[in-house]
Amino acid sequence: MPVTVPRREYDPWLARQSQPFRSKHPIVIPDPGTYGGFEADFRAAVDGSDPDAPAKVAHSLKGVAGNLGMHELYQSLLQLEMACKNHEPQLEKKLQQVTDKLATVMTGLKRLGPRI
């Protein structure tokens, strides 16, 4: 089940604004278990027959990270996606950077769960 967090609590940029942000709708953060299998999904895409699949897998999670203000994860995913599209040989290093940042995000999301 997704975790719901009021928008003002997750976006530091909004918290710094002079006018308080008011929203009738909370931001829904995906269940931490949803993206825990990213590495396996990415590796399966690399081993698959569709040469565009790895970039698509990275792009999907990049969109979630960008929408939720997870800037470091977003940047790592952007680099991984570009490396896939450009057929760069350093995919393993870039994938490790993503999985490290994703693990940090997942740990934080799991901590939020009981509070909401």
C-alpha positions in Angstrom: 0.0 0.0 0.0 1.4 3.5 -0.8 2.6 5.8 1.9 0.9 9.2 1.9 2.9 12.2 2.9 1.7 15.9 3.0 3.5 17.8 0.3 5.1 20.3 2.7 7.0 17.5 4.5 8.8 16.0 1.5 9.9 19.0 -0.6 12.5 21.2 1.0 12.2 23.8 -1.8 8.5 24.3 -0.9 9.4 24.5 2.7 11.7 27.5 2.0 9.2 29.5 0.2 7.8 32.7 1.8 4.2 31.6 1.2 3.0 28.4 2.8 2.1 25.7 0.3 -1.5 24.7 0.6 -2.8 21.6 -1.1 -6.1 19.7 -0.8 -4.4 16.6 -2.1 -1.5 14.7 -0.4 1.4 13.4 -2.3 1.3 9.6 -2.7 4.7 8.0 -2.3 5.0 4.5 -3.8 5.2 1.5 -1.4 8.9 0.9 -0.7 8.6 -2.7 -1.9 7.5 -1.5 -5.3 10.9 -0.5 -6.5 13.1 -2.8 -4.4 13.5 -5.1 -7.4 14.9 -2.4 -9.7 18.3 -4.0 -10.0 16.9 -7.4 -11.0 14.5 -5.8 -13.4 17.3 -3.8 -15.0 19.6 -6.8 -15.3 16.8 -8.8 -16.9 16.3 -5.9 -19.4 20.0 -5.9 -20.2 19.9 -9.6 -20.9 16.7 -9.4 -22.9 16.2 -9.1 -26.6 15.0 -5.4 -26.6 18.0 -3.1 -26.8 15.9 -0.2 -25.6 14.5 -2.0 -22.5 17.3 -1.1 -20.0 16.9 2.6 -20.8 13.1 2.3 -20.4 13.5 0.6 -17.0 15.8 3.4 -15.8 13.5 6.0 -17.3 10.5 4.7 -15.4 12.1 5.0 -12.0 13.8 8.3 -12.9 10.3 9.7 -13.5 9.2 8.7 -10.0 12.4 10.0 -8.4 12.0 13.3 -10.2 8.3 13.7 -9.3 9.1 13.1 -5.7 12.1 15.4 -5.5 14.7 12.6 -5.0 17.3 14.6 -6.8 20.4 12.5 -6.2 18.6 9.3 -7.2 17.1 11.2 -10.3 20.6 12.3 -11.4 22.0 8.8 -11.0 19.2 7.3 -13.0 19.6 10.0 -15.7 23.2 9.0 -16.1 22.3 5.3 -16.2 19.6 6.0 -18.8 22.0 8.0 -21.0 24.7 5.3 -20.7 22.1 2.8 -21.9 21.1 4.9 -24.8 24.7 5.6 -25.8 25.8 2.0 -25.3 28.5 3.0 -22.9 30.6 0.2 -21.3 30.3 1.6 -17.7 26.8 0.4 -17.0 27.8 -1.7 -14.0 29.4 1.3 -12.2 26.4 3.5 -13.0 24.0 0.7 -11.9 25.8 0.4 -8.6 25.5 4.2 -8.0 21.7 3.9 -8.6 21.3 0.9 -6.3 23.2 2.6 -3.5 21.1 5.8 -3.7 17.9 3.7 -4.1 18.8 1.7 -1.0 19.1 5.0 1.0 15.7 6.2 -0.3 14.0 2.9 0.4 15.4 2.9 4.0 13.9 6.4 4.5 10.5 5.5 3.0 10.3 2.4 5.3 10.9 4.7 8.3 8.0 7.0 7.2 5.5 4.1 7.0 4.7 3.7 10.7 4.4 7.4 11.3 1.5 7.9 8.8 
